[in-house]
Amino acid sequence: MAADTRFHAAAGPLPLSCLAAAAGIAPPEGSEGRLFTGVATLQAAGPSDVSFLEGRRWLPSLRESRAGAVVLAAANAGAVPEGTVALVAPSPVLAFARIAALLHPPAAADGRRHPTAVIGEGVVLGEGCEIGPYAVIEDGAVLGARCIVGPHAHVGPNCVFGDECRILSHATATHCVAGHRVTLNPGARIGSEGFGFATTREGEHVTVPQLGRVLLGDGVEVGANTCIDRGSGNDTVIGAGSRLDDQVMIGHNVRLGRGCVIVGQAGISGSTVLGDFVVVAAQAGISGHLTIGSRARVGAKSGVIDDVPEGMDVFGFPAMPAREGLRVAAAMRKLGRSKAAARMPETKSD
């Protein structure tokens, strides 16, 4: 379906040449003067929409599409129907993402401050910041230009955010220093006390003071209801450009390199270090004090209890090299089927 403009602002109509430039591709000859207002799926797109082809299984939908332009790989350009412009790109998804962001840009800060917002002493707000209803910004906090602080969001004392950050509804940040263009989605919890304690012989748990910070690099995005604990002594660090999905847990002193991707419900225990561009799939768990090398990938539901070398894919519990893990999983399924067959009673015939 097409983007609903009640919820997603539209910047169009924009010329195809502008969209192609944003995607880093050359507009086809003869497409001058074509204007586009939005993006849509192949099935829902009309003549003023841009769509894209994700894979060959959608070729039948492409042939029947009414889209004005379609972003796709060169191998599929021959299936574009008459009247539709083929925008050929090496990475169609990436090109389409850039076009969609141009046609439907995220809401910019409007510079308004709601009368119910609470702004503490010594707070520095950059030019054009938007502060929503019942937001709280405590003493000494610093926000750069064009930041958005959503309804009921909370920025703790002396926190620092760079330009164009978005701290959305009910998100909270304490003990945090963030770069530019950082996004905290609704309900994110940044800087809470880490899970550190000592236990006496009598069973009493005595909290170890958590005296570190959370450092968020430029362009970090934190998903809804994700928690990032502050460091216990060292800082918890999320490297520039990293993306954390919803309901992720990052323990104290964890360090993520640049461009890491942590998928929903994954958890990383304290003091573990991830290199650059590591991917941790959904519901995976990583034990504490480990090192995960750059560009390593951890499969869904895996349990990592040892270091992972750079560039390695691991899977299973305990996590092992992915091919080995898949063979183990296949052997377990085969064993289960054979045991089930052995338990089946014999059928007697008359």
C-alpha positions in Angstrom: 0.0 0.0 0.0 1.0 3.7 -0.3 2.2 5.7 2.6 -0.7 7.3 4.5 0.0 11.1 4.5 -2.0 11.5 7.7 1.0 9.9 9.5 3.9 10.2 7.0 4.7 13.6 5.6 5.1 13.9 1.9 7.7 16.2 0.3 6.6 15.7 -3.3 5.9 16.2 -6.0 9.6 15.8 -6.9 11.2 15.3 -10.3 12.6 11.9 -11.2 16.1 13.4 -11.7 16.1 14.6 -8.0 15.1 11.1 -6.8 17.7 9.4 -9.0 20.4 11.7 -7.7 19.5 10.9 -4.1 19.8 7.2 -5.0 23.1 7.7 -6.7 21.9 6.4 -10.1 21.4 8.0 -13.5 17.8 8.7 -14.6 16.9 6.9 -17.8 16.7 8.9 -21.0 13.3 10.3 -21.9 12.1 10.5 -18.2 12.5 14.3 -18.0 9.6 16.1 -16.5 8.2 13.1 -14.6 7.0 14.0 -11.1 6.5 11.7 -8.1 4.6 12.2 -4.9 5.3 9.0 -2.8 6.3 5.4 -2.6 4.1 2.3 -2.6 4.1 -1.5 -3.1 4.0 -2.9 -6.6 0.4 -3.8 -6.2 -0.8 -0.4 -4.8 1.5 2.0 -6.7 0.0 4.4 -9.2 1.6 6.6 -11.9 3.0 9.1 -9.4 4.5 6.5 -7.1 7.9 4.9 -6.9 8.1 1.2 -6.1 10.8 -1.5 -6.0 11.3 -5.1 -6.8 12.8 -7.1 -4.0 13.3 -10.5 -5.8 12.3 -12.5 -8.8 9.3 -14.0 -7.1 7.6 -10.6 -7.4 8.0 -10.4 -11.2 4.3 -11.2 -11.8 3.4 -8.2 -9.6 5.9 -6.1 -11.5 4.4 -6.9 -14.9 0.9 -5.9 -13.7 2.1 -2.8 -11.7 0.9 0.7 -12.5 3.9 2.3 -10.7 5.4 5.3 -12.4 8.9 4.1 -11.6 10.4 0.9 -10.1 13.8 0.5 -8.5 15.3 -2.9 -9.5 18.4 -4.8 -10.5 19.5 -4.8 -14.1 18.6 -8.5 -14.5 14.9 -7.7 -14.0 14.6 -4.5 -16.0 13.1 -6.3 -19.0 10.0 -7.1 -17.0 9.0 -3.5 -16.4 5.7 -2.7 -18.1 5.2 0.0 -20.7 4.8 3.5 -19.1 6.9 2.5 -16.0 10.4 3.9 -15.7 13.1 1.4 -14.7 15.5 2.8 -12.1 18.4 0.3 -12.3 20.5 0.1 -9.2 23.3 -2.2 -7.9 21.4 -2.4 -4.5 17.7 -1.8 -5.2 16.8 -1.8 -1.5 19.4 0.8 -0.6 18.4 3.0 -3.6 14.7 2.7 -2.7 15.4 3.6 0.9 17.1 6.8 -0.1 14.3 7.7 -2.5 11.6 7.0 0.2 13.5 9.1 2.7 13.5 12.0 0.3 9.8 11.7 -0.6 8.7 11.0 3.1 11.2 12.7 5.3 11.0 12.3 9.1 9.2 15.1 11.0 11.6 17.9 11.7 11.7 19.8 15.0 9.2 22.7 14.9 10.8 24.8 17.6 7.8 24.8 19.9 7.9 24.2 23.7 4.8 22.9 25.3 3.7 24.8 28.4 3.6 21.6 30.5 7.2 20.8 29.8 9.6 21.1 32.8 13.0 22.7 32.0 15.6 22.7 34.8 18.2 25.3 35.7 21.2 25.7 33.5 19.6 23.7 30.6 21.0 24.6 27.2 18.6 24.1 24.2 20.0 24.6 20.7 18.2 26.5 18.0 14.9 25.1 17.0 14.4 22.4 19.6 10.9 21.0 20.0 9.9 20.0 23.6 6.6 18.0 23.9 3.9 17.8 26.6 5.1 16.8 30.1 8.7 16.3 29.0 11.3 16.8 31.7 14.8 18.1 31.0 16.7 18.3 34.2 19.4 20.7 35.5 22.5 21.2 33.4 21.4 19.1 30.4 22.6 20.2 26.9 20.7 19.6 23.7 22.0 20.6 20.3 20.1 22.3 17.5 16.8 20.9 16.1 16.4 18.2 18.7 13.0 16.7 19.5 12.0 15.7 23.1 8.7 13.9 22.9 5.7 13.7 25.3 6.7 12.4 28.8 10.3 11.9 27.7 13.0 12.5 30.4 16.5 13.8 30.0 18.5 13.5 33.2 20.8 16.0 34.8 23.9 17.0 32.8 23.1 14.7 29.9 24.4 15.9 26.5 22.9 15.3 23.1 24.2 16.7 19.8 22.2 18.2 16.9 19.1 16.7 15.5 18.6 14.0 18.1 15.1 12.5 18.8 14.2 11.5 22.3 10.7 10.2 21.7 7.7 9.6 23.9 8.4 8.1 27.3 12.1 7.5 26.5 14.5 8.2 29.4 18.2 9.0 29.4 20.5 9.5 32.4 24.3 9.5 32.7 24.4 9.8 28.9 26.6 11.6 26.4 25.3 11.3 22.9 26.5 12.5 19.5 24.5 13.9 16.6 21.4 12.4 15.0 20.8 9.9 17.8 17.3 8.4 18.1 15.7 7.0 21.2 12.5 5.4 20.3 9.5 5.3 22.7 10.2 3.6 26.0 13.9 3.3 25.6 15.9 3.3 28.8 19.4 4.7 28.7 21.8 4.9 31.6 20.0 2.8 34.3 22.0 1.3 37.0 23.9 -1.8 35.8 23.3 -5.3 37.3 26.3 -5.2 39.7 26.2 -6.5 43.3 28.2 -8.6 45.8 26.5 -11.2 47.9 27.3 -11.8 51.6 27.4 -15.2 53.3 23.9 -14.5 54.6 22.6 -14.0 51.1 22.3 -10.2 51.2 22.9 -8.6 47.8 25.0 -5.4 48.2 24.9 -3.1 45.2 28.2 -2.1 43.7 27.9 1.6 42.7 27.6 2.0 39.0 29.8 5.0 38.3 30.2 5.0 34.5 28.2 6.5 31.7 26.6 5.6 28.4 28.2 7.0 25.3 26.1 6.9 22.1 27.9 7.7 18.8 26.6 9.7 15.9 23.6 8.2 14.2 22.9 5.5 16.8 19.2 4.4 16.8 17.8 2.6 19.9 14.6 0.7 19.5 11.4 0.9 21.6 11.7 -0.5 25.1 15.4 -1.3 24.7 17.6 -0.9 27.8 21.2 0.2 27.9 22.8 0.1 31.4 25.5 2.6 32.3 29.0 1.4 33.1 30.1 0.3 36.5 33.5 1.9 36.2 34.3 2.0 32.5 31.6 3.4 30.1 29.0 1.5 28.1 29.7 2.5 24.5 27.5 2.2 21.4 29.5 2.9 18.3 28.5 5.3 15.6 25.8 4.2 13.2 24.8 1.1 15.3 21.1 0.0 15.3 19.4 -1.6 18.2 16.0 -3.2 17.6 13.1 -3.2 20.1 13.5 -5.0 23.5 17.3 -5.4 23.4 19.3 -5.6 26.6 22.8 -4.1 26.8 24.6 -4.7 30.1 27.1 -2.5 31.9 30.5 -1.8 30.3 29.5 -3.4 27.0 31.3 -1.8 24.0 29.8 -2.0 20.5 31.9 -0.9 17.5 30.7 1.0 14.5 27.6 -0.1 12.6 26.6 -3.0 14.7 23.1 -4.4 14.4 21.4 -6.0 17.4 18.0 -7.6 16.6 15.0 -7.8 18.9 15.1 -9.5 22.3 18.9 -10.2 22.1 20.9 -9.7 25.2 24.6 -8.8 25.7 26.0 -9.3 29.2 28.3 -7.0 31.0 31.9 -6.1 29.8 31.6 -7.9 26.4 33.2 -6.1 23.5 31.8 -6.3 19.9 33.9 -5.1 17.0 32.7 -3.1 14.0 29.7 -4.3 12.0 28.8 -7.2 14.2 25.2 -8.6 13.7 23.4 -10.3 16.6 20.1 -11.9 15.5 16.9 -12.1 17.4 16.8 -13.7 20.9 20.5 -14.5 20.9 22.3 -14.2 24.2 26.0 -13.3 24.7 27.8 -14.0 28.0 29.9 -11.4 29.8 33.5 -10.6 29.4 33.8 -12.0 25.8 35.2 -10.5 22.6 33.1 -10.8 19.4 35.3 -9.9 16.4 34.4 -7.4 13.7 31.9 -8.5 11.1 31.0 -11.7 13.0 27.4 -12.8 12.9 25.4 -14.5 15.7 22.4 -16.6 14.6 18.9 -16.3 16.1 18.4 -17.9 19.6 22.1 -18.7 19.8 23.9 -18.8 23.1 27.5 -17.4 22.9 29.8 -18.5 25.8 33.2 -18.1 24.1 35.0 -15.5 22.1 34.0 -15.3 18.4 36.8 -14.6 15.9 36.6 -11.8 13.4 34.3 -12.6 10.4 32.9 -15.8 11.8 29.2 -16.9 11.7 28.1 -18.8 14.7 24.8 -20.6 15.5 23.3 -22.9 18.2 23.7 -23.4 21.9 26.4 -23.4 22.8 27.2 -21.3 19.7 29.6 -22.9 17.2 30.6 -22.3 13.6 27.4 -21.9 11.7 27.8 -24.9 9.4 28.6 -27.2 12.3 25.6 -25.8 14.2 23.3 -26.4 11.3 24.6 -30.0 11.0 24.0 -30.6 14.7 20.5 -29.2 14.4 19.8 -31.5 11.4 21.2 -34.5 13.2 19.0 -33.8 16.3 15.9 -33.6 14.1 16.8 -36.9 12.4 17.4 -38.5 15.7 14.0 -37.3 17.0 12.2 -38.6 13.9 13.9 -42.0 14.2 13.1 -42.4 17.9 9.5 -41.4 17.2 9.3 -44.0 14.5 10.7 -46.6 16.8 8.0 -46.0 19.4 5.1 -46.4 16.9 3.3 -49.7 17.6 3.2 -52.3 14.8 0.0 -52.6 12.9 -1.4 -56.2 12.9 -3.2 -57.5 9.9 -5.8 -60.2 9.8 
